[in-house]
Amino acid sequence: MTVTQNEQAPAAIAEEADAGRLEWIDPLTDFRPDEPEESRVIVDPFNHRKKREDGEEDTTEPDPGLIASVDAVGVQQAPVLRPQVGANEGKLGIVMGQRRMKAARAAAERAVAEGRKYRKVRVIVREDLTGVDDEALAGSMVENVHRAAASVQDDLDAAQQLALMVNAKRVPKARKAQLAAAIGRTTEELDAAPRVAKIAPEVIEELWDQGAEFDWVEQADFAEVEDVPNALWKLEQAKRKDTDEGNTKRGAWRQAMQALRAEKEKAERIAAATAELAKKMIPVIGWPHSWQYSAARPLEELESAIGRPLTEAGHNETCEGHAATFDPADGEVVWICRDFKKHGHRITGAAQNEDGGSEEVDEKAEAEREAARAEARRVKANNAAWRSVREVRQAFIVDMCQDKGEAPADVKDLVLTGIITGSYAYTHYVTGDYGRLLSKFLKDENLTHTRPDAVAKLIKRTGAKRYWWLLFAHIAGMYEFEHMTDEAWRGKKDEFGRRKPIERKTVEWLNFLKKHGYSLSEVEEETLATAQQQAEEKAKQEAERQAQRERWEREREEARLKREAEEKAAREAEGAQESEGREAEAEPGTEPGEPDDE
């Protein structure tokens, strides 16, 4: 029958899962939790709730209120059981309702002790769940979300089991998302469950005590860097920034985690180096707040009394002041002399007295050296941060390249401009990267060296709508390879070793990614700010040069006009004199005299 405009088609009804069959269970004879081998009903291995070790809250046991309720009116909502397989074949496992079954047994034991009759428990047996572990576990978790709270560890262990099953069985993404949604989580959280399950309970308790509202992914990340100073505060700030900016890809969070991982790695490197130095009996001192007011100096700034450079090996053998410290910028060992004056060293390049000893360095020179040290530390720190953040930025590019939809106009513009202009940077990238970044951004190792057969397969399996994203991955590789090098944050050097301004393409690329949702790191924000200052300074200098050129033009024009006026006046004066001379010659006067006779 055709449905007309005045008729309404019946609403679609989702197909329900198997409702199962009803069965009555004796809570005393059929369910014996302390004797599972003899019990017909057992707790399903994939039941969400788990009994914990001594000293931890046991969320599998019913509270007195539940027992009293079951004793009075029986179990009102039927527990769900499923047939067991393997070693427990022939038994029924409790998927949902473990606490209700235990409450029914406790009520039955109380009734027998008091000489009363007890009630059997009506259960639902789900034959369709036999061997379907992921669905059974998800159902158990959903059921417990709305009941007496399972422990956090119950949630984590169950989710870990579910994640392992999903991954082992290679469940389709849609099914995986469905299972995650069923327990109120995302697939990303489900993937993080194995990491979260390993978190020490005290870490979870700390998060609860601090009121940190972290999901499973965030909990797992925090546990990874919990020993880094101020880690919790930094991550909370990052999460707040993502929330305020509507960043659903955890942009600020990823940047904060990358920085914290770098801090952790540096701390571990320092700890390992400290242990090695202790074995060699080399003292380690803290990094001075200001070298200017410290008796210690790095060996690289010192020389011997006769002007020879100090080496680590030689200084260690000959000087009692030999020691080490760690540069806070990168955690690398810096060899020092704890009191360079006492041990007869002098600062390289400092003026010397006639007796050969170092004279007091004037404050201006020492302040300049301290400023140079501070700048060197800043460069070290930014170099490390720039290299570290590359991983986060390129992971964002990978996500962009996986987009299934049509590429926006600015992506197409970027691609066409990069390819058609055929700049030196583009040709250098094509011949120099060998497809390394392209394979990374498209997550296809076969694209390394861009072999024709691998490229042909890529094009064949890619829908026409996604062609632009393939080209974008190619152009993104150019930007990363050519314009985001280790020196890009402060500008490259020219062939004479002079530092150039930050490249326009570096700024263009960072702004492009930011527009598409990338959360800039601190060093990237600093790079854009520095580039803006350089651009403003360049514009100011250009304006000053233009003003100077205009002033010179005005002065030249004024000089020209003045010169022309003077020349004109001179010509007029000369003409007037000539005119007067002619007039004087024309006037009547004395007759010319007769020549004398000889």
C-alpha positions as CSV (number, residue, x, y, z in Angstrom):
1,M,0.0,0.0,0.0
2,T,1.3,3.4,-0.9
3,V,1.5,5.9,1.9
4,T,-0.1,9.2,1.0
5,Q,0.5,12.6,2.6
6,N,-2.6,12.2,4.8
7,E,-1.4,8.8,6.0
8,Q,1.4,8.1,8.5
9,A,3.9,5.3,8.1
10,P,4.2,3.2,11.2
11,A,7.2,4.1,13.3
12,A,10.2,1.8,12.9
13,I,10.7,-0.5,15.9
14,A,14.1,-1.7,16.9
15,E,14.5,-5.4,17.0
16,E,14.8,-6.5,20.6
17,A,17.3,-8.9,21.9
18,D,16.3,-12.4,23.2
19,A,14.2,-11.8,26.3
20,G,15.3,-15.2,27.7
21,R,13.3,-17.8,29.7
22,L,12.1,-17.6,33.3
23,E,13.4,-20.1,35.8
24,W,13.1,-20.5,39.6
25,I,16.4,-20.8,41.6
26,D,16.7,-22.1,45.1
27,P,19.1,-19.6,46.8
28,L,20.3,-22.3,49.3
29,T,20.7,-25.4,47.2
30,D,21.4,-24.0,43.8
31,F,23.6,-21.0,44.7
32,R,26.5,-21.7,47.0
33,P,29.1,-19.0,46.4
34,D,31.6,-20.5,48.9
35,E,31.4,-23.9,47.1
36,P,31.4,-23.0,43.4
37,E,32.4,-26.5,42.4
38,E,29.2,-27.9,43.9
39,S,27.0,-25.0,43.0
40,R,24.6,-25.0,40.0
41,V,24.7,-21.2,39.9
42,I,28.0,-19.3,40.0
43,V,29.1,-15.8,39.5
44,D,29.8,-15.3,35.8
45,P,33.6,-14.8,35.1
46,F,32.7,-11.6,33.2
47,N,30.4,-10.2,35.9
48,H,31.3,-6.5,36.4
49,R,31.6,-6.7,40.2
50,K,34.7,-8.3,41.6
51,K,35.7,-9.2,45.2
52,R,38.8,-7.2,46.2
53,E,41.7,-8.0,48.5
54,D,41.6,-7.7,52.2
55,G,41.2,-4.1,53.4
56,E,39.4,-3.0,50.3
57,E,35.7,-2.3,50.0
58,D,33.8,-5.4,48.8
59,T,31.1,-4.2,46.5
60,T,29.9,-7.8,45.7
61,E,28.3,-8.1,49.2
62,P,24.7,-6.9,49.8
63,D,24.1,-4.2,52.4
64,P,21.8,-4.9,55.4
65,G,19.0,-2.8,53.8
66,L,19.0,-5.0,50.6
67,I,18.9,-8.2,52.7
68,A,16.0,-6.9,54.8
69,S,14.1,-5.9,51.7
70,V,14.6,-9.3,50.0
71,D,13.6,-11.1,53.3
72,A,10.4,-9.1,53.4
73,V,9.2,-9.1,49.8
74,G,11.7,-11.2,47.8
75,V,13.8,-10.3,44.8
76,Q,11.6,-7.9,42.8
77,Q,13.8,-7.6,39.7
78,A,14.9,-10.9,38.2
79,P,18.7,-11.4,38.0
80,V,20.0,-12.4,34.5
81,L,21.9,-15.6,34.1
82,R,23.5,-17.3,31.1
83,P,24.6,-20.9,30.4
84,Q,28.3,-21.4,31.0
85,V,30.8,-23.0,28.7
86,G,34.2,-24.8,29.1
87,A,35.0,-26.0,32.6
88,N,31.7,-24.7,34.0
89,E,29.5,-26.2,31.3
90,G,26.1,-27.2,32.7
91,K,26.1,-24.3,35.2
92,L,24.4,-21.0,35.1
93,G,26.5,-17.8,35.6
94,I,25.1,-14.6,37.1
95,V,25.6,-11.7,34.6
96,M,23.4,-9.2,36.4
97,G,22.1,-9.3,40.0
98,Q,25.0,-10.8,42.0
99,R,24.2,-8.7,45.0
100,R,20.5,-9.6,44.8
101,M,21.3,-13.3,44.6
102,K,23.6,-13.1,47.7
103,A,20.9,-11.1,49.5
104,A,18.4,-13.9,48.7
105,R,20.7,-16.5,50.1
106,A,21.4,-14.4,53.3
107,A,17.6,-14.0,53.7
108,A,17.0,-17.7,53.2
109,E,19.7,-18.6,55.8
110,R,18.1,-16.2,58.3
111,A,14.6,-17.7,57.6
112,V,15.9,-21.3,58.1
113,A,17.6,-20.3,61.4
114,E,14.3,-18.8,62.6
115,G,12.2,-21.7,61.4
116,R,10.5,-19.8,58.6
117,K,10.0,-20.6,54.9
118,Y,12.1,-18.7,52.4
119,R,11.5,-17.6,48.9
120,K,13.0,-18.9,45.7
121,V,14.4,-16.4,43.2
122,R,12.9,-15.9,39.8
123,V,15.7,-15.5,37.2
124,I,16.0,-14.8,33.5
125,V,18.2,-17.3,31.6
126,R,19.7,-15.8,28.5
127,E,20.7,-18.6,26.1
128,D,21.7,-16.0,23.5
129,L,24.5,-14.8,25.7
130,T,26.2,-18.1,25.8
131,G,29.9,-17.5,24.9
132,V,29.2,-13.9,24.0
133,D,31.5,-12.4,26.6
134,D,31.7,-8.8,25.4
135,E,27.9,-8.2,25.4
136,A,27.5,-10.0,28.8
137,L,30.2,-7.8,30.4
138,A,28.8,-4.6,28.9
139,G,25.3,-5.5,30.1
140,S,26.7,-6.2,33.6
141,M,28.4,-2.8,33.7
142,V,25.2,-1.0,32.5
143,E,23.2,-2.7,35.2
144,N,25.6,-1.7,37.9
145,V,25.7,2.0,36.8
146,H,22.3,2.4,38.2
147,R,22.7,0.3,41.4
148,A,24.8,0.5,44.5
149,A,28.1,1.8,43.3
150,A,30.6,-0.7,42.1
151,S,34.2,0.3,43.0
152,V,36.3,2.3,40.6
153,Q,38.6,-0.7,40.3
154,D,35.5,-2.9,39.4
155,D,34.9,-0.5,36.5
156,L,38.5,-0.5,35.4
157,D,39.0,-4.3,35.6
158,A,35.7,-4.9,33.7
159,A,36.6,-2.4,31.1
160,Q,40.0,-3.9,30.7
161,Q,38.5,-7.3,30.1
162,L,36.0,-5.8,27.6
163,A,38.8,-3.9,25.8
164,L,41.0,-7.1,25.5
165,M,38.0,-9.0,24.1
166,V,37.2,-6.3,21.7
167,N,40.7,-6.1,20.4
168,A,41.3,-9.8,20.4
169,K,38.1,-10.5,18.4
170,R,38.8,-7.5,16.1
171,V,35.3,-6.2,16.6
172,P,34.2,-3.7,14.0
173,K,34.5,0.0,15.0
174,A,30.7,0.4,15.0
175,R,30.3,-2.5,17.4
176,K,33.1,-1.3,19.5
177,A,31.5,2.2,19.7
178,Q,28.2,0.6,20.6
179,L,29.7,-1.4,23.5
180,A,31.6,1.7,24.8
181,A,28.4,3.8,24.7
182,A,26.5,1.0,26.6
183,I,28.8,1.6,29.6
184,G,28.8,5.4,29.2
185,R,32.3,5.6,27.7
186,T,33.9,6.5,24.5
187,T,36.0,4.1,22.3
188,E,39.0,6.1,23.2
189,E,38.3,5.5,26.9
190,L,37.8,1.8,26.2
191,D,41.2,1.6,24.6
192,A,42.7,3.3,27.6
193,A,41.1,0.9,30.1
194,P,44.1,-1.5,30.2
195,R,46.4,1.4,31.2
196,V,43.9,2.7,33.8
197,A,43.5,-0.8,35.4
198,K,47.2,-0.7,36.3
199,I,46.8,2.6,38.2
200,A,47.5,2.3,41.9
201,P,44.4,2.9,44.0
202,E,46.0,5.8,45.8
203,V,46.4,7.6,42.5
204,I,42.6,7.3,41.9
205,E,42.0,8.4,45.4
206,E,44.2,11.5,44.9
207,L,42.2,12.5,41.9
208,W,38.9,12.1,43.8
209,D,40.3,14.0,46.8
210,Q,41.4,16.9,44.5
211,G,38.1,16.9,42.7
212,A,39.7,16.3,39.3
213,E,37.0,15.2,36.8
214,F,39.1,13.1,34.6
215,D,37.9,10.4,32.2
216,W,39.7,7.1,31.7
217,V,42.1,8.5,29.1
218,E,43.0,11.5,31.3
219,Q,43.3,9.2,34.4
220,A,45.7,7.0,32.5
221,D,47.7,10.0,31.3
222,F,48.0,11.5,34.7
223,A,49.2,8.2,36.2
224,E,52.0,8.3,33.7
225,V,53.3,11.6,34.9
226,E,52.0,11.9,38.4
227,D,55.5,12.3,39.8
228,V,56.3,15.4,37.8
229,P,55.9,18.5,39.9
230,N,52.6,20.3,39.4
231,A,51.4,17.7,36.9
232,L,47.8,17.6,38.2
233,W,47.5,21.4,38.1
234,K,48.9,21.7,34.6
235,L,46.6,19.0,33.3
236,E,43.6,20.6,34.9
237,Q,44.5,23.9,33.3
238,A,44.9,22.2,29.9
239,K,41.5,20.5,30.2
240,R,39.9,23.8,31.2
241,K,41.5,25.4,28.1
242,D,40.2,22.7,25.8
243,T,36.7,23.1,27.4
244,D,36.7,26.9,27.0
245,E,37.9,26.7,23.4
246,G,35.5,23.8,22.5
247,N,38.5,21.7,21.5
248,T,37.2,18.1,21.4
249,K,40.5,16.6,20.2
250,R,42.3,17.3,23.6
251,G,44.6,19.8,21.9
252,A,45.9,21.6,25.0
253,W,45.8,18.3,27.0
254,R,48.1,16.7,24.4
255,Q,50.5,19.6,24.5
256,A,50.6,19.5,28.3
257,M,51.1,15.8,28.4
258,Q,54.0,16.0,25.9
259,A,55.7,18.7,28.0
260,L,55.2,16.6,31.2
261,R,56.6,13.5,29.5
262,A,59.6,15.6,28.5
263,E,60.0,16.8,32.1
264,K,59.7,13.2,33.4
265,E,62.3,12.0,30.9
266,K,64.7,14.7,31.9
267,A,64.2,13.9,35.6
268,E,64.9,10.2,34.9
269,R,68.0,11.2,32.9
270,I,69.3,13.4,35.7
271,A,68.6,10.6,38.3
272,A,70.5,8.1,36.2
273,A,73.4,10.4,35.6
274,T,73.5,11.3,39.3
275,A,73.8,7.7,40.2
276,E,76.7,7.3,37.8
277,L,78.5,10.3,39.2
278,A,78.1,9.0,42.7
279,K,79.8,5.8,41.7
280,K,82.7,7.9,40.4
281,M,82.7,10.0,43.6
282,I,82.1,13.2,41.7
283,P,80.2,15.8,43.7
284,V,77.0,17.2,42.3
285,I,75.8,20.7,43.2
286,G,72.6,22.5,42.4
287,W,72.4,24.9,39.5
288,P,73.3,28.4,40.7
289,H,70.5,31.0,40.6
290,S,73.1,33.4,39.2
291,W,76.7,32.4,38.2
292,Q,77.6,36.0,38.7
293,Y,77.4,35.7,42.5
294,S,78.7,32.1,42.7
295,A,82.3,31.0,43.3
296,A,81.7,28.1,40.8
297,R,82.0,28.4,37.1
298,P,81.5,26.0,34.1
299,L,84.8,24.6,32.8
300,E,83.9,25.9,29.3
301,E,84.3,29.5,30.7
302,L,87.6,28.8,32.4
303,E,91.2,28.4,31.5
304,S,94.3,27.5,33.5
305,A,96.8,30.0,35.0
306,I,98.8,29.7,31.8
307,G,95.9,30.2,29.5
308,R,95.1,26.6,28.5
309,P,91.5,25.4,28.2
310,L,90.2,23.2,31.0
311,T,88.9,19.7,30.0
312,E,86.7,17.5,32.1
313,A,89.2,14.6,32.3
314,G,92.2,16.9,33.0
315,H,90.3,19.0,35.6
316,N,89.0,15.8,37.3
317,E,92.6,14.5,37.8
318,T,94.2,17.8,38.9
319,C,91.7,19.9,40.7
320,E,89.9,19.3,44.0
321,G,87.1,21.6,43.0
322,H,86.0,19.3,40.2
323,A,82.2,18.8,40.3
324,A,79.1,18.6,38.2
325,T,75.7,20.2,37.9
326,F,72.7,19.8,35.6
327,D,71.5,22.4,33.2
328,P,67.8,22.9,34.0
329,A,67.1,23.6,30.3
330,D,67.9,20.1,29.0
331,G,69.1,18.1,32.0
332,E,72.6,17.7,30.6
333,V,75.7,17.4,32.8
334,V,77.7,20.6,33.1
335,W,81.3,20.2,34.4
336,I,82.3,22.9,36.9
337,C,84.9,24.1,39.3
338,R,83.4,24.8,42.7
339,D,85.8,27.7,43.4
340,F,87.7,28.7,40.4
341,K,89.6,31.5,42.1
342,K,90.7,29.4,45.0
343,H,92.0,26.7,42.6
344,G,94.0,29.1,40.4
345,H,91.7,29.2,37.3
346,R,90.7,32.3,35.4
347,I,87.9,33.3,33.2
348,T,88.7,33.0,29.5
349,G,89.3,36.3,27.9
350,A,89.3,38.3,31.1
351,A,92.0,41.0,31.6
352,Q,95.0,39.8,33.7
353,N,97.2,41.5,36.2
354,E,101.0,41.6,35.6
355,D,101.4,38.9,38.3
356,G,99.2,36.5,36.3
357,G,96.2,36.4,38.6
358,S,92.7,37.2,37.5
359,E,91.6,40.7,38.4
360,E,88.1,41.5,39.6
361,V,85.8,41.4,36.6
362,D,83.8,44.5,36.4
363,E,80.0,44.1,36.9
364,K,79.2,45.2,33.4
365,A,81.3,42.4,31.8
366,E,80.0,39.8,34.2
367,A,76.4,40.9,33.6
368,E,76.9,40.5,29.9
369,R,78.2,37.0,30.5
370,E,75.2,36.2,32.7
371,A,72.9,37.5,30.0
372,A,74.7,35.3,27.5
373,R,74.2,32.3,29.7
374,A,70.5,33.0,30.2
375,E,70.1,33.3,26.4
376,A,72.0,30.0,25.9
377,R,69.6,28.3,28.4
378,R,66.6,29.8,26.6
379,V,67.9,28.5,23.3
380,K,68.5,25.0,24.8
381,A,65.0,25.0,26.4
382,N,63.3,26.1,23.2
383,N,65.2,23.7,21.0
384,A,64.1,20.8,23.2
385,A,60.5,22.1,23.4
386,W,60.4,22.6,19.6
387,R,61.6,19.1,18.9
388,S,59.2,17.6,21.5
389,V,56.1,19.4,20.3
390,R,56.7,18.1,16.8
391,E,55.3,14.8,17.8
392,V,52.0,16.4,18.9
393,R,51.7,18.6,15.9
394,Q,52.3,15.8,13.4
395,A,49.8,13.6,15.3
396,F,47.3,16.3,14.7
397,I,48.2,16.3,11.0
398,V,47.7,12.6,10.9
399,D,44.2,13.1,12.3
400,M,43.4,15.7,9.7
401,C,44.5,13.4,6.9
402,Q,42.1,10.7,8.0
403,D,39.1,13.0,7.4
404,K,36.4,11.2,5.4
405,G,34.7,14.3,4.2
406,E,35.3,16.8,1.5
407,A,38.3,19.0,2.1
408,P,37.5,22.7,2.9
409,A,38.4,25.4,0.5
410,D,41.4,26.7,2.4
411,V,42.9,23.2,2.3
412,K,42.5,23.1,-1.5
413,D,44.0,26.6,-1.8
414,L,47.0,25.5,0.2
415,V,47.5,22.4,-1.9
416,L,47.2,24.2,-5.2
417,T,49.5,27.0,-4.2
418,G,52.1,24.7,-2.9
419,I,52.1,22.5,-6.0
420,I,51.6,25.1,-8.8
421,T,54.1,27.6,-7.6
422,G,56.8,25.0,-7.7
423,S,59.0,26.8,-5.2
424,Y,62.5,25.6,-4.3
425,A,61.2,24.4,-0.9
426,Y,58.7,22.1,-2.7
427,T,61.2,20.6,-5.1
428,H,63.8,20.2,-2.3
429,Y,61.2,18.4,-0.2
430,V,60.1,16.0,-2.9
431,T,63.7,15.0,-3.6
432,G,64.9,15.0,0.0
433,D,62.2,13.4,2.2
434,Y,61.6,10.3,0.1
435,G,58.0,9.9,1.2
436,R,58.8,9.5,4.9
437,L,56.4,12.2,6.1
438,L,53.8,11.2,3.5
439,S,53.8,7.6,4.8
440,K,53.5,8.9,8.3
441,F,50.6,11.3,7.7
442,L,48.7,8.7,5.7
443,K,49.6,5.8,8.1
444,D,51.0,3.7,5.3
445,E,54.6,2.5,5.6
446,N,54.5,1.3,2.0
447,L,54.6,4.9,0.8
448,T,58.2,5.4,2.0
449,H,60.3,6.2,-1.1
450,T,56.9,6.7,-2.9
451,R,57.2,3.6,-5.0
452,P,54.8,3.8,-8.0
453,D,53.1,0.5,-7.1
454,A,52.4,1.7,-3.5
455,V,51.0,5.0,-4.8
456,A,48.8,3.3,-7.4
457,K,47.3,1.1,-4.7
458,L,46.7,4.1,-2.5
459,I,44.9,5.9,-5.2
460,K,42.9,2.8,-6.1
461,R,41.6,2.3,-2.6
462,T,40.9,6.0,-1.9
463,G,37.6,7.5,-2.8
464,A,37.6,10.5,-5.2
465,K,36.2,12.7,-2.4
466,R,39.3,12.1,-0.3
467,Y,41.9,12.8,-3.1
468,W,42.4,16.3,-1.6
469,W,43.4,14.9,1.7
470,L,46.1,12.8,0.0
471,L,47.5,15.9,-1.6
472,F,47.2,17.8,1.7
473,A,49.4,15.1,3.4
474,H,51.9,15.7,0.6
475,I,51.9,19.5,1.1
476,A,51.9,19.1,4.9
477,G,55.1,17.1,4.5
478,M,56.7,20.0,2.7
479,Y,55.8,22.5,5.4
480,E,57.1,20.2,8.1
481,F,60.3,19.2,6.2
482,E,61.2,22.6,5.0
483,H,59.7,25.2,7.3
484,M,59.5,23.5,10.7
485,T,63.1,22.5,11.2
486,D,64.9,22.6,14.5
487,E,65.9,26.2,14.0
488,A,62.6,27.4,12.6
489,W,61.4,28.8,15.9
490,R,64.0,31.5,15.9
491,G,64.9,31.8,12.2
492,K,67.4,30.0,10.1
493,K,70.9,31.3,9.3
494,D,72.0,32.5,5.9
495,E,75.2,31.4,4.1
496,F,77.2,33.9,6.1
497,G,76.0,32.6,9.5
498,R,73.7,35.5,10.2
499,R,70.4,34.8,11.8
500,K,67.4,35.6,9.5
501,P,63.9,36.4,10.7
502,I,61.4,33.6,11.3
503,E,60.2,32.4,7.9
504,R,56.8,33.6,6.6
505,K,55.9,30.0,5.7
506,T,56.5,28.9,9.3
507,V,54.0,31.5,10.5
508,E,51.6,30.6,7.7
509,W,51.7,26.9,8.6
510,L,51.1,27.4,12.4
511,N,48.2,29.8,11.8
512,F,46.7,27.4,9.3
513,L,46.8,24.5,11.8
514,K,45.5,26.7,14.6
515,K,42.6,27.6,12.4
516,H,41.8,23.9,12.0
517,G,41.7,23.3,15.7
518,Y,45.3,22.7,16.6
519,S,46.2,23.9,20.1
520,L,49.6,25.7,19.9
521,S,52.2,24.9,22.5
522,E,54.0,27.6,24.4
523,V,57.1,27.6,22.2
524,E,54.8,27.8,19.1
525,E,52.9,30.7,20.6
526,E,56.2,32.4,21.3
527,T,57.3,31.8,17.7
528,L,54.3,33.5,16.4
529,A,54.7,36.4,18.8
530,T,58.3,36.8,17.9
531,A,57.5,36.7,14.2
532,Q,54.8,39.4,14.8
533,Q,57.4,41.6,16.6
534,Q,59.9,41.1,13.7
535,A,57.2,41.9,11.2
536,E,56.3,45.1,13.1
537,E,59.9,46.0,13.5
538,K,60.5,45.4,9.8
539,A,57.4,47.5,8.9
540,K,58.7,50.3,11.2
541,Q,62.1,50.2,9.6
542,E,60.6,50.2,6.2
543,A,58.4,53.1,7.1
544,E,61.5,55.0,8.5
545,R,63.4,54.2,5.3
546,Q,60.4,55.4,3.2
547,A,60.2,58.5,5.3
548,Q,63.9,59.1,4.8
549,R,63.6,58.5,1.0
550,E,60.7,61.0,0.9
551,R,62.7,63.5,3.0
552,W,65.7,63.1,0.6
553,E,63.4,63.5,-2.4
554,R,61.9,66.7,-0.8
555,E,65.4,68.0,0.0
556,R,66.6,67.2,-3.5
557,E,63.5,68.8,-5.0
558,E,63.9,71.9,-2.8
559,A,67.6,72.0,-3.7
560,R,66.7,71.7,-7.4
561,L,64.1,74.4,-7.2
562,K,66.5,76.6,-5.3
563,R,69.3,76.0,-7.8
564,E,67.0,76.7,-10.7
565,A,65.8,79.8,-9.0
566,E,69.3,81.0,-8.4
567,E,70.3,80.1,-12.0
568,K,67.3,82.0,-13.3
569,A,68.1,85.0,-11.1
570,A,71.7,84.8,-12.3
571,R,70.6,84.7,-15.9
572,E,68.2,87.5,-15.4
573,A,70.9,89.6,-13.7
574,E,73.4,88.8,-16.5
575,G,70.7,89.7,-19.1
576,A,70.0,93.0,-17.3
577,Q,73.7,93.9,-17.3
578,E,74.0,93.1,-21.0
579,S,71.0,95.2,-21.7
580,E,72.4,98.1,-19.7
581,G,75.7,97.8,-21.7
582,R,73.9,98.0,-25.0
583,E,71.9,101.0,-23.9
584,A,75.1,102.8,-22.8
585,E,76.7,102.2,-26.1
586,A,73.7,103.6,-27.9
587,E,73.6,107.0,-26.0
588,P,75.2,110.3,-27.8
589,G,78.4,111.5,-26.2
590,T,81.8,113.2,-26.9
591,E,83.3,112.9,-30.5
592,P,86.1,110.6,-30.7
593,G,89.5,112.4,-30.9
594,E,91.7,112.9,-34.1
595,P,94.7,110.7,-34.3
596,D,98.1,112.6,-33.7
597,D,100.3,113.5,-36.8
598,E,103.7,112.3,-36.8
